[in-house]
Amino acid sequence: MFWGLLILLKTEKCNLEPLNLKIKSLSLVFLKKTLLQRRIQSLIGMLKKNIVIFVILCSLEFYNLTFIPESITKLIGIAGIGVIVVFLIIHFIYDQKIQFKLNFKIEVWILLLAVFLSMFIAYYGHGQAFKYTLVAQRFMYVYLFYFLLAYLKPDKDDLMKIIVYLAIAYFIIYLIQYSIYPSRIFKGRVSLDRGTIRIFLPGYTYLLTAYFIGLYQFYNFKKLRYVAVSGIVVIILILQGTRQSIAAIGLLTIISILFSKQAKSKFAYIFMILLGVVAVFFLFQDIVMNLIEVSMEQKEKSTDDIRVLSATFFLTEFMPNKFAYILGNGMDSTNAEYGILMQYYRSALGFYQSDVGIIGTYSRFGLLFILAELAIYFKIFKKKLPNDIIFIKYVFIYNFLTIVTGSDSFNGMDGIVAISILLYLVDISLFELET
């Protein structure tokens, strides 16, 4: 009997061995398939991230570095738009469904419609051919990036990291240009004024957004590296000598402390801010005193302020007919008389549309554009945003506070891409909150 059982066990073992091998083989195939799927997902995620980074760099026109010819700079901007259009077409053909609600879809389409309609005033009011206007306002077409983001669905954390890295890059480039002035490494506006070297680089919206990201990350995690992110932004604002920006940032920082549930020791935070203000005063005393002096002079001569004169001009004499008050005047081109005239206004009179914020935007793209822009502001202010993206609300509040005296982010290629990213973050966050 014993020998019979032994033979039976050996027989069963022999029968089980092929089954075990099959199980092991199937497990190995399943493991390889899982690893392959993860690898594919990782590559897709990397591709999405790279598309976003490429579009951002194109919108910044690689900071208009001096060694890059003007013709190449224009091609870089066009390349960014081309990538947006190509991938939108691909997604429209093969993946037509957007998986979450686009809260700002109507407003963005209205913005694009307003840009299109403004071309008619450029033609009938200023004699500029449609082909020139079509090319001159090419940067406005990047509003389509908002829809591409909805298809790509890039990771939220990746986008926020990219914004912070862009702010750090801004800081480094700014310091390099500051230290080698009057030599130039980029083609942007640089001037010696207000006791400092004022440098204006593309990508300001990322800088501003990084400030509030750093602020709220510090509230949440209490780590000094987040303070450092906000700190470099403050340094840039002071070196730029932008009084409205400094005042707006200071006001919103105090408001964020008072209303943030994560900033529990509010007195301690406000005390830290006061210490920071004292430190800034002593470190940048010459700049601060110059800013105070300029403010006093402009207060006495408010009617002669260049911004007041510029805004008045673009709201009155600049308009060629009554329709321009509704449709705007379109974007000027250097290849037409309209563009040559605008260059005269800038160089001889100092009238820049970019210096008068939303008034300059209105003079370009009309009432419809402004209404759509204000509708986006209203929606952002009205919506209750999740804590991890509450910083977006402060970015829009800042933009609204400086909507007349600052550059309008809705009217510039780099600003539009940044705005599109922020609107996408709102959409995807609200979708995740609902599900």
QUIFEN-V735814 format. One record per backbone hydrogen bond with DSSP energy under -0.5 kcal/mol. CO is the residue of the C=O (numbers start at 0). NH is the residue of the N-H. E is the energy in kcal/mol with one decimal. If there is no record, write none. Layout:
co: (CO/CO)
nh: (NH/NH)
e: (E/E)
This chain:
co: (0/1/2/3/4/5/6/7/8/9/10/11/12/13/14/15/16/17/18/19/20/21/22/23/24/25/26/27/28/29/30/31/32/33/34/35/36/37/38/39/40/41/42/43/44/45/46/47/48/49/50/51/52/53/54/55/56/57/59/60/61/63/64/66/68/69/70/71/72/73/74/75/76/77/78/79/80/81/82/83/84/85/86/87/88/89/90/96/100/101/103/104/105/106/107/108/109/110/111/112/113/114/115/116/116/117/118/119/120/120/121/122/126/128/128/129/130/131/132/134/136/137/138/139/140/141/142/143/143/144/145/146/147/148/154/155/156/157/158/159/160/161/162/163/164/165/166/167/168/169/170/171/172/173/174/175/176/179/184/188/190/190/192/195/195/196/197/198/199/202/203/204/205/206/207/208/209/210/211/212/213/214/215/216/217/222/222/223/224/225/226/227/228/229/230/231/232/233/234/235/236/236/237/240/241/242/243/244/245/246/247/248/249/250/251/252/253/254/255/261/263/264/265/266/267/268/269/270/271/272/273/274/275/276/277/278/279/281/283/284/285/286/287/288/289/290/291/292/293/294/295/296/298/300/301/304/305/306/307/308/309/310/311/312/312/315/320/321/322/322/323/325/325/332/332/335/336/337/338/339/340/341/342/343/343/344/344/344/349/351/352/353/355/355/356/357/358/359/360/361/362/363/364/365/366/367/368/369/370/371/372/373/374/375/376/377/378/382/385/386/388/389/389/390/391/392/393/394/395/396/397/399/401/402/405/406/407/411/412/413/414/415/416/417/418/419/420/421/422/423/424/425/426/427/428/429/430)
nh: (4/5/6/7/8/9/10/11/12/13/14/15/16/17/18/19/20/21/22/23/24/25/26/27/28/29/30/31/32/33/34/35/36/37/38/39/40/41/42/43/44/45/46/47/48/49/50/51/52/53/54/55/56/57/58/59/61/60/62/63/64/186/67/68/72/73/74/75/76/77/78/79/80/81/82/83/84/85/86/87/88/89/90/91/92/93/94/98/102/104/107/108/109/110/111/112/113/114/115/116/117/118/118/119/120/121/122/123/124/125/127/126/128/131/132/133/134/135/136/137/139/140/141/142/143/144/145/146/147/148/149/150/151/152/158/159/160/161/162/163/164/165/166/167/168/169/170/171/172/173/174/175/176/177/178/179/180/182/65/199/192/197/195/192/197/198/190/200/188/206/207/208/209/210/211/212/213/214/215/216/217/218/219/220/221/225/226/227/228/229/230/231/232/233/234/235/236/237/238/239/240/241/240/242/245/246/247/248/249/250/251/252/253/254/255/256/257/258/259/263/265/268/269/270/271/272/273/274/275/276/277/278/279/280/281/282/283/284/287/288/289/290/291/292/293/294/295/296/297/298/299/300/301/303/304/308/309/310/311/312/313/314/315/315/317/318/323/324/325/326/327/366/367/335/338/339/340/341/342/343/344/345/346/347/348/348/349/350/351/354/355/356/358/359/360/361/362/363/364/365/328/329/368/369/370/371/372/373/374/375/376/377/378/379/380/381/382/384/388/389/391/392/393/394/395/396/397/398/399/400/401/402/405/357/356/408/410/415/416/417/418/419/420/421/422/423/424/425/426/427/428/429/430/431/432/433/434)
e: (-2.2/-2.1/-2.2/-2.2/-2.5/-2.1/-2.2/-2.5/-2.4/-2.1/-1.9/-2.1/-1.5/-0.7/-0.6/-2.6/-2.2/-2.2/-2.4/-2.7/-2.5/-2.8/-2.6/-2.2/-2.2/-2.7/-2.5/-2.5/-2.6/-2.5/-2.7/-2.4/-2.4/-2.5/-2.2/-2.6/-2.7/-2.4/-2.3/-2.6/-2.5/-2.2/-2.4/-2.5/-2.2/-2.5/-2.3/-2.2/-2.6/-2.6/-2.4/-2.4/-2.7/-2.4/-2.4/-1.8/-2.1/-0.8/-1.3/-2.2/-1.1/-2.7/-1.6/-0.6/-2.2/-2.1/-1.8/-2.2/-1.8/-2.2/-2.5/-1.8/-1.6/-2.7/-2.4/-1.8/-2.4/-2.7/-2.3/-1.8/-2.3/-2.2/-2.3/-2.4/-2.0/-2.5/-2.4/-0.5/-0.9/-1.0/-2.3/-2.1/-2.1/-2.2/-2.0/-2.2/-2.6/-1.9/-2.0/-2.5/-1.8/-0.6/-1.2/-1.4/-0.6/-1.7/-1.5/-3.2/-2.4/-1.0/-2.9/-1.0/-0.5/-0.6/-1.8/-2.9/-1.5/-2.7/-2.3/-1.7/-1.8/-1.5/-1.0/-1.4/-2.0/-1.9/-1.4/-0.7/-1.8/-2.5/-1.0/-1.2/-3.0/-3.0/-1.8/-2.2/-2.2/-2.3/-2.1/-1.9/-2.6/-2.3/-1.7/-2.1/-2.4/-2.3/-2.2/-2.3/-2.6/-2.5/-2.3/-2.2/-2.5/-2.7/-2.3/-1.5/-0.8/-2.0/-1.8/-2.3/-0.8/-3.1/-1.8/-2.3/-0.8/-0.6/-2.1/-0.6/-0.6/-1.5/-2.5/-2.5/-2.6/-1.4/-1.4/-2.2/-2.7/-2.0/-2.3/-2.4/-1.9/-1.8/-1.8/-2.9/-2.2/-1.4/-0.7/-2.0/-1.3/-1.7/-2.6/-2.1/-1.0/-1.8/-2.1/-1.8/-2.3/-2.2/-2.5/-2.1/-0.8/-1.5/-0.8/-1.0/-2.2/-2.6/-2.7/-2.7/-2.3/-2.4/-2.5/-2.0/-1.8/-2.2/-2.5/-1.8/-2.2/-2.1/-1.6/-1.8/-1.7/-1.9/-2.5/-2.3/-2.1/-2.0/-2.2/-2.1/-2.1/-2.5/-2.1/-2.4/-2.7/-2.3/-1.9/-2.3/-2.6/-0.6/-2.5/-2.5/-2.0/-2.3/-2.1/-2.1/-2.6/-2.2/-2.0/-2.2/-2.5/-1.6/-1.5/-1.5/-0.7/-1.2/-1.0/-2.3/-2.5/-2.9/-2.3/-2.1/-2.4/-1.3/-0.9/-0.8/-2.3/-1.2/-0.7/-1.1/-1.3/-2.9/-1.9/-1.4/-1.0/-1.6/-1.0/-1.7/-2.6/-2.1/-2.0/-1.5/-2.0/-1.9/-2.7/-2.6/-1.0/-0.6/-0.6/-2.5/-0.9/-1.0/-1.0/-0.6/-1.9/-0.6/-1.8/-2.4/-2.2/-1.0/-3.0/-2.2/-1.1/-3.5/-0.6/-1.5/-2.5/-2.0/-2.4/-2.7/-1.9/-1.6/-1.9/-2.5/-2.2/-2.3/-2.6/-2.2/-2.4/-0.9/-1.5/-0.9/-1.9/-0.8/-0.9/-1.8/-2.1/-2.1/-2.5/-2.3/-2.2/-2.4/-1.7/-1.3/-2.2/-3.4/-0.6/-0.6/-1.8/-2.8/-2.0/-1.9/-2.8/-2.6/-2.0/-2.1/-2.6/-2.3/-2.3/-1.8/-2.3/-2.8/-1.8/-2.3/-2.0/-2.2/-2.0/-1.8/-1.8)
